[in-house]
Amino acid sequence: MKGMSVGGRLLHTIARLAIRLSTPVVARKIVFAAGSRFRKLSTIEATRLAHRLRRSGTCLTRALTIAALLPDAEVVVGRSASDDRAFAAHAWVEHDGFVIDGTGPAVQEIGRL
């Protein structure tokens, strides 16, 4: 996580703990409450943070972290569109109709947090 702000690292740690200890909806509340204490990011800064977090945590913890710091961003949860036999979930961030962190397989949207 070299080059990432202390706030980004701390908030991602909070997201990782929140997901382990609660449901995704409760985790979102925790992470967004904690994120309100940090400086908000621009879209470019959020994209950079997404890139730096790419190898850390899960797609959901990364999405929660980024969305908590990017005003009006949404966490989207989906399932794999490529294989009907196995269920594979994925989470990403959308802002103004654009995907900020869309790493992973092609997915069908299930819902938004």
C-alpha positions as CSV (number, residue, x, y, z in Angstrom):
1,M,0.0,0.0,0.0
2,K,3.0,2.2,-0.5
3,G,2.0,5.7,-1.7
4,M,-1.5,5.6,-0.3
5,S,-2.7,8.2,2.2
6,V,-2.9,7.3,5.9
7,G,-6.6,8.0,5.7
8,G,-7.1,5.5,2.8
9,R,-5.2,2.8,4.6
10,L,-7.0,3.4,7.9
11,L,-10.4,3.4,6.2
12,H,-9.7,0.2,4.3
13,T,-8.6,-1.5,7.5
14,I,-12.0,-0.4,9.1
15,A,-13.8,-1.8,6.0
16,R,-12.0,-5.1,6.3
17,L,-12.9,-5.4,10.0
18,A,-16.5,-4.3,9.5
19,I,-17.0,-6.9,6.7
20,R,-15.6,-9.6,9.0
21,L,-17.8,-8.6,11.9
22,S,-21.1,-7.6,10.4
23,T,-23.3,-7.8,7.3
24,P,-22.5,-5.7,4.2
25,V,-25.3,-3.2,5.0
26,V,-24.0,-2.7,8.5
27,A,-20.4,-2.6,7.3
28,R,-21.4,0.2,4.8
29,K,-22.8,2.3,7.6
30,I,-19.7,1.8,9.7
31,V,-17.3,2.6,6.8
32,F,-19.3,5.6,5.6
33,A,-19.5,7.0,9.2
34,A,-15.7,6.6,9.5
35,G,-15.2,8.0,6.0
36,S,-17.1,11.2,7.0
37,R,-14.0,12.1,9.1
38,F,-11.6,12.1,6.2
39,R,-11.1,14.5,3.3
40,K,-13.3,13.6,0.3
41,L,-11.6,12.6,-2.9
42,S,-12.0,13.7,-6.5
43,T,-12.8,11.1,-9.1
44,I,-9.2,11.0,-10.2
45,E,-8.0,10.5,-6.6
46,A,-10.6,7.8,-6.1
47,T,-9.4,6.0,-9.2
48,R,-5.8,6.2,-8.0
49,L,-6.9,4.8,-4.6
50,A,-8.8,2.0,-6.3
51,H,-5.6,1.1,-8.3
52,R,-3.5,1.2,-5.1
53,L,-6.0,-1.0,-3.2
54,R,-6.3,-3.5,-6.1
55,R,-4.2,-6.2,-4.4
56,S,-5.5,-5.7,-0.9
57,G,-8.7,-6.9,0.8
58,T,-11.7,-7.9,-1.2
59,C,-13.6,-6.2,-3.9
60,L,-16.3,-5.3,-1.4
61,T,-13.9,-3.8,1.2
62,R,-12.2,-1.8,-1.6
63,A,-15.5,-0.6,-3.0
64,L,-16.7,0.5,0.5
65,T,-13.5,2.4,1.1
66,I,-13.6,4.2,-2.2
67,A,-17.3,5.0,-2.1
68,A,-17.0,6.4,1.5
69,L,-14.5,8.9,0.3
70,L,-16.1,9.8,-3.1
71,P,-19.2,12.0,-2.8
72,D,-22.3,10.6,-4.4
73,A,-20.6,7.3,-5.2
74,E,-22.5,4.0,-5.0
75,V,-21.3,0.4,-4.1
76,V,-22.8,-2.0,-6.6
77,V,-23.0,-5.8,-6.1
78,G,-23.3,-8.2,-8.9
79,R,-23.0,-11.9,-9.9
80,S,-20.9,-13.5,-12.6
81,A,-22.7,-13.4,-15.9
82,S,-20.5,-16.1,-17.5
83,D,-21.5,-19.2,-15.6
84,D,-25.0,-20.0,-14.5
85,R,-23.9,-23.1,-12.5
86,A,-21.7,-21.4,-10.0
87,F,-22.4,-18.2,-8.1
88,A,-19.5,-15.7,-8.0
89,A,-20.2,-12.2,-6.5
90,H,-18.4,-9.0,-7.2
91,A,-18.6,-5.4,-5.9
92,W,-17.5,-2.2,-7.6
93,V,-18.0,1.6,-7.3
94,E,-20.0,3.7,-9.7
95,H,-20.0,7.5,-9.8
96,D,-22.0,9.6,-12.2
97,G,-22.7,6.5,-14.2
98,F,-19.1,5.5,-14.6
99,V,-17.3,2.6,-13.0
100,I,-14.5,3.7,-10.7
101,D,-13.3,0.2,-9.6
102,G,-14.5,-2.4,-12.0
103,T,-11.9,-5.1,-11.6
104,G,-13.0,-8.7,-12.0
105,P,-15.4,-10.7,-14.2
106,A,-18.3,-9.4,-16.2
107,V,-21.3,-9.2,-13.9
108,Q,-25.0,-8.7,-13.7
109,E,-26.1,-6.2,-11.1
110,I,-27.9,-7.6,-8.0
111,G,-28.2,-4.5,-5.9
112,R,-26.7,-1.3,-4.5
113,L,-25.5,-0.6,-1.0
